[in-house]
Amino acid sequence: MAIQRKQYTTEVGGKTLTIEISSLAEQANGAVLAKYGETVVLVTAVMGASEGNFDYVPLKVDYEERFYAAGKVIGSRYVRREGRPSEDAILSARLVDRVIRPLFDERIRREMQVVATVLAFDEENDPDFVGLAAASMAIGISDILWNGPASGVRVGKIGDQLVINPTSSQIRQSDCVFEIFAAGPKGKISMIELGGKEADEKDILEACAIAQKEIDKLVSFQEKIIKENGKKKTDLKLFEVDAELKTAAEKFLEGKLEGAIYKPNKLEYNEAMSKLRAEYIANLSENEKFDERSANFVWEDAVNSIVQKNILEQEKRPDGRKLNQVRNLNGEVGLFERTHGSGIFIRGNTQTLAVTTLAAPGAEQFIETMEITGKRRFMLHYNFPPYSVGETGTFRGPGRREIGHGALAEKALRPLIPPQEQFPYTIRVVAETLSSNGSSSMATVCASTLSLMDAGVPLEKPAAGIAMGIVVSGDGKYKILTDIQGPEDFYGGMDFKVAGTKDGVTAVQLDVKVEGLTYEMIEKTLAQAKEARLGILDFMAGILAAPREKLSVYAPTIIQLQINPDKIGAVIGSGGKVINGLIEKYGLGSIDIEEDGRVFISGTDIEKANAALEEIKALTREYKVGEIIEGSVIKILDFGAIVDLGGGRDGMIHVSELKNGFVKTVNEVVKVGDFVRAKIIRVDADGHIGLSLKQLQ
């Protein structure tokens, strides 16, 4: 029996988006196949059969890359199947999650899972746009309770033009100033992901306005499909607090919370809140209706109400700062002798230590995913150990949060990293969050900038980052907060991170807990963030104003050379014999050769590295007829003499080219060990070189 299909189409950015509803994945609560160009994504939405014992909305979003989607067979030598999700897949899952999560009722306690599987990828149309559209549709037509639909588009500034859903090739162009993915429900933007080369805030706002129009069109398109195909929503048992327990809890907390919340720093805040919470739980536990989940819910709701009310009505923040005030700043560089570069940046109770390591080009990370096969020479890795928030825990591989924060900071700094031609090193920065109280990712941008400059990396410009928050009332009134910390992040309405230089924005990431932001909210946030960023950059300039002129004595020396790609084989030698011999002979760290003929010699001894350089030059030297060379005679033959030209090359002087007139024996003219000057008279295709002494006479 043929698969029954319903297809709906709309145009986005001059290309057709197709939404297909069929019997595929029919056991899921909702399933949609979306196509854009030749990129195809299947998204399923599934909900559990009953409520679970959760204190939160149990939603999980997975993004599954399939190598077949891009026509690839990759993996290890022995395992040719997909394993753990790549960092790109994790970031794509986070992108979808950040758009759909705020639209679920916070009282839902049934497990839900949204899975996006990329079935085909055409290399030009990014699957994130397709996956988000399909995810919204899959939930929308399902019986899962949700306040969507939502949608998103990518806008790129290519040259002077703002382009909707630019292709991957357009984004890679040198004149691409920035790309932004903006998403949300109708009339609001709830998620932003931006990377750029010092983008102007006005251009970002214009791109958001364009994106909002496209989002509204796509949401209207989805609403029609949902009206025609949507299932009746399940009557869920939403989490509710017993009225008697709620009254008792609120009565106990009345007049006590403010004294615990309003503290100058996190340590005092934690101590006061922990003490009050223990008393609160002990008091409520005597109530026969006591339920710990209910007690927690009332506690969080009460704290949230006080924090937001005082900010909206009195502009009163938990630590007493003004709305646009950054916490106290501190920082240092050059903390350790053995590392190549280090910097620590402190903002209030948030502390981030960044350490930079420089290595040879061969230390680049090789990336092989569904979307990308290539190398990465600049890496930034973010760590968030449990002690940074005063907790115990296990140390495993990076989680989604660590990967997301590291990717954001790397995105902020990548446009400022010098090209390999100017600075041939592989660069790795590791950011250790030593203490966290809001925006450790933006502290990572600042600490990493200091660390890179301390290492002598010639950054185009320093960069800094700041996290902005918002509190919104039921009637739409709002306040923008600069440099949000713990309570403002947890109980506030957004986490709007902006990083960049004095001249423009290099990265933005927006997450919200409210339905979304208006154009005016985004405009005010960007303006307030710029003011804070410039102040932080001034502070950082007082610590280290420019990259150090000299690298650490412990960093490798790298010398680069351009050779004819046809000569690469001569440097490598049979089975790597020549190149490995040079590394051993001169005690080098490595010799790396690119396909275009770039050679990088890495070592700790500059004199030995230069000696290897000269030998490679000799190995790859291209001799020309008429050129005068010098060398020692290394062998006498009956019919001529062999001259060492260096670098493993030699040339032959035929007996007829030794001198004018008759030559009885070669030894009459030259002997082994003689140093001679000769003229090149022949260069054969196989590399044999003919020399002449006679023609110099």
C-alpha positions as CSV (number, residue, x, y, z in Angstrom):
1,M,0.0,0.0,0.0
2,A,1.4,3.4,-1.0
3,I,2.2,5.9,1.7
4,Q,-0.5,8.6,1.9
5,R,0.9,12.1,2.0
6,K,-0.3,15.6,2.4
7,Q,2.1,18.3,1.3
8,Y,2.1,22.0,2.0
9,T,4.5,24.6,0.5
10,T,5.5,28.2,1.1
11,E,8.4,30.3,-0.1
12,V,11.2,31.4,2.2
13,G,14.2,33.4,0.9
14,G,13.3,32.6,-2.7
15,K,13.2,28.8,-2.1
16,T,10.4,26.4,-1.4
17,L,9.8,25.0,2.1
18,T,7.7,21.8,1.9
19,I,5.9,20.4,5.0
20,E,4.8,16.8,4.5
21,I,2.4,14.9,6.8
22,S,2.1,11.2,6.3
23,S,1.9,7.8,8.0
24,L,5.7,7.8,8.5
25,A,6.7,7.3,12.1
26,E,3.0,6.8,12.8
27,Q,3.4,5.6,16.4
28,A,4.7,9.0,17.4
29,N,2.3,11.6,18.8
30,G,3.3,13.8,15.9
31,A,5.6,13.4,12.9
32,V,6.5,15.8,10.1
33,L,8.9,15.6,7.2
34,A,10.3,19.0,6.0
35,K,12.3,19.8,2.9
36,Y,14.2,22.9,1.8
37,G,16.3,22.7,-1.3
38,E,17.5,19.1,-1.1
39,T,17.8,19.1,2.7
40,V,15.3,16.9,4.4
41,V,14.6,16.5,8.1
42,L,12.1,14.2,9.9
43,V,11.0,15.4,13.3
44,T,8.9,13.3,15.7
45,A,7.3,14.4,19.0
46,V,6.4,11.8,21.6
47,M,4.8,12.2,25.1
48,G,4.7,9.7,27.9
49,A,1.5,8.0,29.0
50,S,1.4,9.4,32.6
51,E,2.8,12.1,34.8
52,G,6.1,11.6,36.5
53,N,7.7,12.8,39.7
54,F,9.5,15.8,38.3
55,D,10.2,19.3,39.5
56,Y,10.4,20.7,36.0
57,V,9.0,20.3,32.5
58,P,10.6,16.9,31.4
59,L,11.4,17.8,27.8
60,K,14.3,16.4,25.8
61,V,15.4,17.4,22.3
62,D,17.7,15.3,20.3
63,Y,19.2,16.1,16.9
64,E,20.4,13.0,15.0
65,E,22.9,13.5,12.2
66,R,23.2,10.6,9.6
67,F,26.3,10.3,7.5
68,Y,24.2,9.0,4.6
69,A,22.4,12.3,4.5
70,A,25.6,13.8,3.1
71,G,26.6,10.7,1.1
72,K,29.5,9.9,3.5
73,V,30.9,6.8,5.1
74,I,33.0,7.9,8.0
75,G,34.0,6.8,11.5
76,S,36.9,4.8,12.8
77,R,38.7,2.1,10.9
78,Y,36.6,-0.6,12.7
79,V,33.4,1.3,13.5
80,R,31.5,2.7,10.5
81,R,28.4,4.0,12.2
82,E,27.3,7.1,14.0
83,G,28.4,7.3,17.6
84,R,28.0,10.1,20.1
85,P,26.5,13.3,18.7
86,S,29.0,15.8,17.3
87,E,29.3,19.2,18.8
88,D,27.4,20.6,15.8
89,A,24.6,18.2,16.5
90,I,24.4,19.2,20.1
91,L,24.4,22.9,19.2
92,S,21.5,22.3,16.7
93,A,19.6,20.4,19.4
94,R,20.1,23.3,21.8
95,L,18.8,25.7,19.2
96,V,15.6,23.9,18.7
97,D,15.2,23.3,22.4
98,R,15.7,27.0,23.2
99,V,12.8,28.0,20.8
100,I,10.2,25.4,21.8
101,R,10.8,25.1,25.6
102,P,9.4,28.5,26.7
103,L,6.1,27.7,24.9
104,F,5.3,24.7,27.2
105,D,3.2,25.1,30.3
106,E,5.7,25.0,33.2
107,R,3.3,22.7,35.1
108,I,3.5,19.8,32.6
109,R,5.0,16.7,34.3
110,R,4.8,14.2,31.5
111,E,8.0,13.2,29.7
112,M,8.3,14.6,26.2
113,Q,10.9,14.0,23.5
114,V,11.4,15.7,20.2
115,V,13.8,14.0,17.8
116,A,15.1,15.6,14.6
117,T,16.7,13.2,12.2
118,V,18.5,14.6,9.1
119,L,17.7,12.3,6.2
120,A,19.3,14.4,3.4
121,F,21.7,17.3,3.4
122,D,22.6,19.3,0.3
123,E,25.5,21.3,1.8
124,E,24.0,24.6,0.9
125,N,20.8,24.7,3.0
126,D,21.4,24.4,6.7
127,P,19.2,21.8,8.4
128,D,18.7,23.9,11.5
129,F,16.0,26.0,9.7
130,V,14.3,22.9,8.4
131,G,14.5,21.1,11.7
132,L,13.0,23.9,13.7
133,A,10.1,24.3,11.2
134,A,9.4,20.5,11.3
135,A,9.7,20.4,15.1
136,S,7.1,23.1,15.6
137,M,4.8,21.4,13.1
138,A,5.3,18.0,14.7
139,I,4.3,19.3,18.2
140,G,1.6,21.5,16.7
141,I,-0.3,18.7,14.9
142,S,0.2,16.3,17.9
143,D,-2.0,15.9,21.0
144,I,0.8,17.5,23.1
145,L,-0.3,20.6,25.0
146,W,1.8,23.5,23.6
147,N,1.5,27.3,23.1
148,G,3.2,27.3,19.7
149,P,3.7,27.3,16.8
150,A,7.0,29.0,16.4
151,S,9.5,29.4,13.6
152,G,12.9,30.9,12.7
153,V,15.0,32.0,9.8
154,R,18.6,32.9,9.1
155,V,19.5,36.3,7.9
156,G,23.0,37.1,6.6
157,K,24.6,40.4,5.7
158,I,26.5,39.7,2.5
159,G,28.3,42.8,1.4
160,D,25.7,45.6,1.8
161,Q,22.7,43.3,1.4
162,L,20.6,41.5,4.1
163,V,19.8,38.0,2.7
164,I,17.1,35.7,4.0
165,N,18.4,32.1,4.5
166,P,21.7,32.6,2.7
167,T,23.4,29.5,1.4
168,S,26.4,28.0,3.1
169,S,28.6,29.3,0.3
170,Q,27.4,32.8,0.8
171,I,28.1,32.7,4.5
172,R,31.7,31.5,3.8
173,Q,32.3,34.5,1.5
174,S,34.8,37.0,2.7
175,D,32.2,39.8,2.4
176,C,29.8,38.1,4.8
177,V,29.6,40.5,7.7
178,F,27.4,38.4,10.0
179,E,24.8,35.7,10.1
180,I,21.9,35.6,12.6
181,F,19.4,32.9,13.3
182,A,16.3,34.4,15.0
183,A,13.3,32.5,16.1
184,G,10.1,32.8,18.1
185,P,6.3,32.8,18.1
186,K,4.3,35.4,16.1
187,G,5.2,39.0,17.0
188,K,8.1,38.0,19.3
189,I,11.8,36.8,19.1
190,S,12.7,34.3,21.7
191,M,16.0,32.9,20.4
192,I,19.0,34.5,18.7
193,E,22.3,33.0,17.6
194,L,24.7,35.4,15.9
195,G,28.3,35.3,14.7
196,G,29.9,38.2,12.9
197,K,32.9,40.3,12.0
198,E,32.2,43.3,14.2
199,A,28.6,43.8,13.2
200,D,26.9,47.1,13.8
201,E,24.0,47.1,16.2
202,K,21.8,48.9,13.7
203,D,22.3,46.2,11.1
204,I,21.5,43.5,13.7
205,L,18.3,45.3,14.5
206,E,17.4,45.5,10.9
207,A,18.1,41.8,10.4
208,C,15.8,41.0,13.4
209,A,13.0,43.1,11.9
210,I,13.4,41.2,8.6
211,A,13.5,37.9,10.5
212,Q,10.3,38.8,12.5
213,K,8.3,39.3,9.3
214,E,9.4,35.9,8.0
215,I,8.7,34.3,11.3
216,D,5.2,35.7,11.3
217,K,4.5,34.4,7.8
218,L,5.8,31.0,8.7
219,V,3.7,30.8,11.9
220,S,0.6,31.8,9.9
221,F,1.5,29.1,7.4
222,Q,1.8,26.5,10.2
223,E,-1.4,27.6,11.9
224,K,-3.4,26.7,8.8
225,I,-1.8,23.3,8.6
226,I,-2.4,22.6,12.3
227,K,-6.1,23.7,12.0
228,E,-6.5,21.1,9.2
229,N,-4.5,18.3,10.6
230,G,-4.0,18.8,14.3
231,K,-5.2,16.3,16.9
232,K,-7.2,17.2,19.9
233,K,-4.9,18.1,22.8
234,T,-4.6,15.6,25.6
235,D,-6.3,16.8,28.8
236,L,-3.1,16.7,31.0
237,K,-3.0,16.6,34.7
238,L,-1.0,19.8,35.3
239,F,1.0,20.1,38.5
240,E,-0.9,22.0,41.2
241,V,-0.1,22.9,44.7
242,D,-2.6,22.0,47.4
243,A,-4.4,25.2,48.4
244,E,-4.0,24.6,52.1
245,L,-0.3,23.9,51.8
246,K,0.2,26.9,49.6
247,T,-1.5,29.2,52.1
248,A,0.7,27.8,54.9
249,A,3.9,28.2,52.9
250,E,3.1,31.7,51.9
251,K,2.2,32.6,55.5
252,F,5.6,31.3,56.7
253,L,7.6,33.1,54.1
254,E,5.8,36.4,54.5
255,G,8.3,39.1,55.6
256,K,11.2,36.7,55.7
257,L,12.4,36.3,52.1
258,E,13.5,39.8,51.3
259,G,16.1,39.7,54.1
260,A,17.6,36.6,52.7
261,I,17.5,37.6,49.0
262,Y,19.1,41.1,49.2
263,K,22.7,40.4,49.9
264,P,25.9,42.0,48.4
265,N,27.4,38.7,47.1
266,K,26.5,35.1,46.3
267,L,28.2,33.6,49.4
268,E,26.1,35.6,51.8
269,Y,23.0,35.1,49.6
270,N,23.5,31.3,49.6
271,E,24.1,31.1,53.3
272,A,21.0,33.2,54.1
273,M,18.7,31.4,51.6
274,S,19.9,27.9,52.7
275,K,19.2,28.7,56.3
276,L,15.7,30.1,55.6
277,R,14.9,27.2,53.3
278,A,15.8,24.7,55.9
279,E,13.5,26.4,58.4
280,Y,10.8,26.6,55.7
281,I,10.9,22.9,54.9
282,A,11.0,21.9,58.6
283,N,7.9,24.1,59.3
284,L,5.9,22.8,56.3
285,S,6.8,19.1,56.9
286,E,4.5,19.2,59.9
287,N,1.6,19.9,57.6
288,E,-0.3,16.7,56.7
289,K,-0.6,17.9,53.1
290,F,3.2,18.4,52.9
291,D,4.8,17.5,49.5
292,E,8.4,18.5,48.8
293,R,7.7,19.2,45.2
294,S,4.9,21.5,46.1
295,A,7.0,23.2,48.8
296,N,9.7,23.8,46.2
297,F,7.2,25.2,43.7
298,V,5.8,27.7,46.2
299,W,9.3,28.7,47.3
300,E,10.5,29.4,43.7
301,D,7.3,31.3,42.9
302,A,7.6,33.5,46.0
303,V,11.3,34.3,45.3
304,N,10.5,35.0,41.7
305,S,7.6,37.3,42.6
306,I,9.7,39.4,45.1
307,V,12.8,39.7,42.7
308,Q,10.6,40.8,39.8
309,K,8.3,43.1,41.7
310,N,11.2,45.0,43.4
311,I,13.0,45.5,40.1
312,L,9.9,46.7,38.2
313,E,8.6,49.0,40.9
314,Q,11.7,50.2,42.7
315,E,14.6,49.2,40.3
316,K,16.0,47.3,43.3
317,R,18.3,44.5,42.5
318,P,19.4,41.7,44.9
319,D,22.9,43.1,45.3
320,G,21.9,46.7,45.3
321,R,23.4,47.7,41.9
322,K,21.8,50.1,39.4
323,L,20.0,48.5,36.5
324,N,22.9,49.4,34.1
325,Q,25.7,48.8,36.5
326,V,28.4,46.1,36.0
327,R,29.7,44.3,39.1
328,N,33.2,45.0,40.4
329,L,35.9,43.8,37.9
330,N,39.3,42.3,38.5
331,G,41.9,40.5,36.4
332,E,45.5,39.4,35.9
333,V,47.7,37.9,33.2
334,G,50.8,35.8,33.2
335,L,49.8,33.7,36.1
336,F,52.0,30.7,35.3
337,E,55.6,30.5,33.9
338,R,55.3,27.2,32.1
339,T,52.1,27.9,30.2
340,H,52.2,29.9,26.9
341,G,49.7,32.5,28.1
342,S,47.2,32.9,30.9
343,G,44.6,35.3,32.1
344,I,41.9,35.5,34.8
345,F,38.9,37.7,34.6
346,I,36.7,38.3,37.7
347,R,33.2,39.9,37.6
348,G,31.6,39.9,41.1
349,N,31.5,36.3,42.2
350,T,32.2,34.9,38.7
351,Q,35.8,33.9,38.0
352,T,37.2,32.4,34.8
353,L,40.7,31.4,34.3
354,A,41.8,30.9,30.6
355,V,45.1,29.3,29.5
356,T,46.4,29.4,25.9
357,T,48.6,26.8,24.4
358,L,50.4,27.3,21.0
359,A,51.3,24.3,18.9
360,A,52.5,23.4,15.4
361,P,49.9,23.4,12.5
362,G,49.9,19.6,12.7
363,A,48.1,19.8,16.0
364,E,44.9,21.1,14.3
365,Q,41.7,19.3,15.1
366,F,40.4,17.1,12.3
367,I,36.6,17.4,12.1
368,E,34.5,14.9,10.3
369,T,30.7,15.3,10.6
370,M,27.7,15.1,8.4
371,E,28.1,18.7,7.5
372,I,31.9,19.3,7.7
373,T,35.1,17.6,6.8
374,G,38.1,19.8,7.6
375,K,40.5,21.2,10.2
376,R,40.2,23.6,13.0
377,R,43.3,25.5,14.1
378,F,41.6,27.7,16.8
379,M,39.8,25.8,19.6
380,L,38.2,27.1,22.8
381,H,37.1,24.6,25.4
382,Y,35.0,25.6,28.4
383,N,34.9,23.7,31.7
384,F,32.4,24.1,34.5
385,P,33.5,22.0,37.5
386,P,31.0,21.4,40.3
387,Y,33.1,23.3,42.9
388,S,32.5,26.5,40.9
389,V,29.0,26.6,42.4
390,G,30.0,25.0,45.8
391,E,28.8,21.5,45.0
392,T,30.2,18.0,44.7
393,G,29.9,16.1,41.5
394,T,31.5,13.7,39.0
395,F,33.9,14.7,36.2
396,R,32.8,13.4,32.9
397,G,33.0,14.6,29.3
398,P,31.6,18.0,28.5
399,G,27.8,18.2,28.6
400,R,25.5,20.2,26.4
401,R,25.9,23.3,28.6
402,E,29.7,23.2,28.4
403,I,29.7,22.6,24.7
404,G,27.3,25.5,24.1
405,H,29.2,28.0,26.3
406,G,32.5,27.1,24.7
407,A,31.1,27.4,21.2
408,L,29.7,30.8,22.0
409,A,33.0,32.2,23.4
410,E,34.9,30.6,20.4
411,K,32.4,32.2,18.0
412,A,33.0,35.6,19.7
413,L,36.8,35.4,19.2
414,R,37.2,33.5,16.0
415,P,36.9,36.6,13.7
416,L,39.8,38.2,15.6
417,I,42.3,35.3,15.3
418,P,45.1,36.2,12.8
419,P,45.2,34.1,9.6
420,Q,47.7,31.2,9.4
421,E,49.9,33.2,7.0
422,Q,50.4,35.8,9.7
423,F,50.5,33.5,12.7
424,P,51.1,29.8,11.8
425,Y,50.3,28.3,15.2
426,T,47.5,26.0,16.2
427,I,45.8,27.8,19.1
428,R,43.9,26.1,22.0
429,V,42.3,28.0,24.8
430,V,40.9,26.2,27.9
431,A,38.6,28.2,30.1
432,E,38.2,27.0,33.7
433,T,35.2,28.4,35.6
434,L,36.5,28.7,39.1
435,S,33.5,30.4,40.5
436,S,30.1,31.1,38.9
437,N,27.4,33.6,39.7
438,G,26.0,34.5,36.3
439,S,27.5,34.7,32.8
440,S,30.6,32.6,33.0
441,S,30.5,32.3,29.2
442,M,30.9,36.1,28.8
443,A,33.6,36.0,31.4
444,T,35.2,33.3,29.3
445,V,35.4,35.8,26.3
446,C,37.2,38.3,28.5
447,A,39.6,35.9,30.2
448,S,40.4,34.2,26.8
449,T,41.2,37.6,25.3
450,L,43.6,38.4,28.0
451,S,45.1,34.9,27.8
452,L,45.6,35.1,24.0
453,M,47.2,38.5,24.2
454,D,49.5,37.3,27.1
455,A,50.5,34.4,24.8
456,G,51.5,36.9,22.1
457,V,48.7,36.0,19.7
458,P,48.3,39.1,17.5
459,L,44.5,39.5,17.9
460,E,43.0,42.0,15.5
461,K,41.3,43.6,18.5
462,P,40.4,42.7,22.1
463,A,36.9,41.4,22.8
464,A,34.6,41.4,25.8
465,G,31.2,40.1,26.6
466,I,28.2,40.9,28.8
467,A,25.0,39.2,29.8
468,M,21.8,41.2,29.9
469,G,18.5,40.3,31.6
470,I,14.9,41.5,31.6
471,V,11.9,41.5,34.0
472,V,8.5,41.8,32.4
473,S,5.2,42.5,34.1
474,G,1.9,41.0,33.1
475,D,0.8,44.3,31.5
476,G,4.0,44.5,29.3
477,K,6.1,46.9,31.4
478,Y,9.7,45.8,31.6
479,K,13.2,46.7,32.8
480,I,16.5,45.8,31.2
481,L,19.3,44.6,33.5
482,T,23.0,44.8,32.8
483,D,25.3,42.0,34.0
484,I,22.8,39.6,35.4
485,Q,23.9,37.4,38.3
486,G,22.4,34.2,39.8
487,P,18.9,35.2,41.1
488,E,18.4,37.6,38.1
489,D,19.3,34.9,35.7
490,F,17.2,32.2,37.3
491,Y,14.2,34.3,38.1
492,G,14.5,36.8,35.2
493,G,12.9,36.6,31.8
494,M,16.0,36.3,29.5
495,D,19.7,35.7,29.2
496,F,20.9,38.0,26.3
497,K,24.6,37.6,25.8
498,V,26.5,40.1,23.6
499,A,30.2,39.9,22.8
500,G,32.4,42.0,20.6
501,T,35.1,44.6,20.2
502,K,34.9,48.4,20.5
503,D,33.8,48.6,16.9
504,G,31.2,45.9,16.7
505,V,29.5,42.7,17.7
506,T,31.1,39.3,17.1
507,A,28.6,37.0,18.8
508,V,25.1,37.1,20.3
509,Q,23.1,34.4,22.1
510,L,19.6,34.9,23.4
511,D,17.5,32.6,25.5
512,V,14.2,33.5,27.2
513,K,11.8,32.3,29.8
514,V,9.1,34.7,28.7
515,E,7.2,34.3,25.4
516,G,9.6,36.5,23.6
517,L,11.1,40.0,23.0
518,T,9.7,42.9,21.0
519,Y,11.8,45.0,18.6
520,E,12.0,47.7,21.2
521,M,13.3,45.3,23.9
522,I,16.0,44.1,21.6
523,E,17.0,47.6,20.6
524,K,17.3,48.8,24.3
525,T,19.2,45.6,25.3
526,L,21.8,46.0,22.5
527,A,22.4,49.7,23.4
528,Q,22.8,49.0,27.1
529,A,25.0,46.0,26.3
530,K,27.3,48.2,24.2
531,E,27.8,50.7,27.0
532,A,28.8,47.9,29.3
533,R,31.0,46.1,26.8
534,L,33.0,49.3,26.1
535,G,33.5,49.8,29.9
536,I,34.8,46.3,30.3
537,L,37.2,46.7,27.4
538,D,38.6,49.9,29.0
539,F,39.2,47.9,32.2
540,M,40.9,45.1,30.3
541,A,43.2,47.6,28.5
542,G,44.5,48.5,32.0
543,I,45.6,44.9,32.5
544,L,47.1,44.3,29.1
545,A,46.5,46.8,26.3
546,A,48.0,44.8,23.4
547,P,49.4,41.4,22.6
548,R,52.9,40.7,23.9
549,E,55.6,41.2,21.2
550,K,57.4,38.0,22.2
551,L,56.1,34.5,22.7
552,S,56.8,32.4,25.8
553,V,60.2,30.7,25.8
554,Y,58.2,27.5,26.2
555,A,56.2,28.0,23.1
556,P,57.5,26.3,19.9
557,T,59.3,28.3,17.2
558,I,57.6,27.9,13.8
559,I,59.2,28.8,10.5
560,Q,57.2,28.7,7.3
561,L,58.3,28.1,3.8
562,Q,56.4,27.9,0.5
563,I,57.6,25.2,-2.0
564,N,56.3,23.9,-5.3
565,P,53.7,21.3,-4.5
566,D,55.4,19.1,-7.0
567,K,58.4,19.0,-4.7
568,I,56.4,17.7,-1.6
569,G,57.4,14.1,-2.4
570,A,61.1,15.1,-2.3
571,V,60.7,16.5,1.3
572,I,58.7,13.5,2.5
573,G,60.8,10.8,0.9
574,S,59.9,7.2,0.4
575,G,57.9,6.0,3.4
576,G,58.6,9.4,5.2
577,K,62.3,8.6,5.3
578,V,63.5,12.1,4.4
579,I,61.1,14.1,6.6
580,N,61.5,11.9,9.6
581,G,65.3,12.0,9.1
582,L,65.2,15.8,9.2
583,I,63.1,15.8,12.4
584,E,65.5,13.5,14.1
585,K,68.6,15.2,12.8
586,Y,67.7,18.6,14.0
587,G,65.6,17.6,17.1
588,L,62.5,19.2,15.7
589,G,59.0,19.0,17.1
590,S,57.4,18.5,13.7
591,I,57.5,19.3,10.0
592,D,54.0,19.8,8.6
593,I,53.3,20.1,4.9
594,E,50.1,21.3,3.4
595,E,48.8,20.3,-0.1
596,D,49.4,23.8,-1.5
597,G,53.1,23.5,-0.7
598,R,53.2,25.4,2.7
599,V,55.9,23.9,5.0
600,F,55.9,24.6,8.7
601,I,59.0,23.7,10.7
602,S,58.4,23.5,14.5
603,G,61.1,23.3,17.2
604,T,62.4,24.8,20.4
605,D,65.9,25.6,19.0
606,I,65.7,28.4,16.4
607,E,69.1,27.7,15.0
608,K,68.3,24.0,14.3
609,A,65.0,25.0,12.8
610,N,66.7,27.3,10.4
611,A,69.3,24.6,9.5
612,A,66.4,22.3,8.6
613,L,64.8,25.2,6.6
614,E,68.0,25.5,4.5
615,E,68.1,21.8,3.9
616,I,64.5,21.8,2.7
617,K,65.2,24.8,0.5
618,A,68.0,22.8,-1.0
619,L,65.8,19.7,-1.4
620,T,63.2,21.7,-3.2
621,R,65.3,24.1,-5.1
622,E,64.4,24.4,-8.8
623,Y,67.6,24.6,-10.8
624,K,67.6,26.5,-14.2
625,V,69.8,26.3,-17.2
626,G,72.4,29.1,-17.1
627,E,72.5,29.2,-13.3
628,I,75.9,29.2,-11.6
629,I,76.2,26.8,-8.7
630,E,78.9,25.8,-6.1
631,G,79.6,22.5,-4.5
632,S,82.2,19.8,-3.6
633,V,83.2,16.9,-5.9
634,I,82.0,13.8,-4.1
635,K,82.7,11.1,-6.8
636,I,85.0,10.6,-9.8
637,L,83.7,8.4,-12.7
638,D,85.4,7.4,-15.9
639,F,83.2,9.8,-17.8
640,G,82.9,12.7,-15.4
641,A,82.6,14.0,-11.9
642,I,79.6,14.2,-9.5
643,V,79.2,17.5,-7.6
644,D,77.1,17.7,-4.3
645,L,74.6,20.5,-4.7
646,G,73.2,20.1,-1.1
647,G,69.9,18.9,0.1
648,G,70.5,15.4,-1.3
649,R,70.8,16.8,-4.8
650,D,73.8,16.4,-7.1
651,G,74.9,17.2,-10.7
652,M,77.4,15.7,-13.1
653,I,80.2,17.3,-15.1
654,H,80.7,15.2,-18.2
655,V,84.4,14.7,-19.1
656,S,83.8,16.8,-22.3
657,E,82.7,19.7,-20.1
658,L,85.7,19.8,-17.7
659,K,87.9,22.1,-19.8
660,N,88.6,23.2,-23.4
661,G,90.8,20.7,-25.2
662,F,91.5,17.0,-24.7
663,V,91.1,15.5,-21.2
664,K,92.9,12.2,-20.7
665,T,91.5,11.4,-17.2
666,V,89.0,13.3,-15.0
667,N,91.6,13.4,-12.2
668,E,93.7,15.8,-14.3
669,V,91.1,18.5,-13.8
670,V,89.2,17.7,-10.5
671,K,89.6,15.4,-7.6
672,V,87.2,14.3,-4.8
673,G,86.9,17.0,-2.2
674,D,87.6,19.9,-4.7
675,F,85.2,22.8,-4.3
676,V,84.1,24.0,-7.7
677,R,81.9,26.6,-9.4
678,A,80.0,25.4,-12.4
679,K,77.3,26.4,-14.9
680,I,74.1,24.4,-15.3
681,I,73.7,23.4,-18.9
682,R,70.9,20.8,-18.7
683,V,68.0,20.0,-16.3
684,D,66.2,16.8,-17.3
685,A,62.6,16.1,-16.6
686,D,63.7,13.4,-14.2
687,G,65.7,15.9,-12.2
688,H,69.2,15.0,-13.5
689,I,71.4,18.1,-13.7
690,G,74.2,18.6,-16.2
691,L,77.1,20.9,-15.2
692,S,80.0,22.5,-17.1
693,L,83.3,24.0,-15.9
694,K,84.4,24.6,-19.5
695,Q,81.6,27.1,-20.2
696,L,82.7,29.2,-17.2
697,Q,86.2,29.4,-18.6
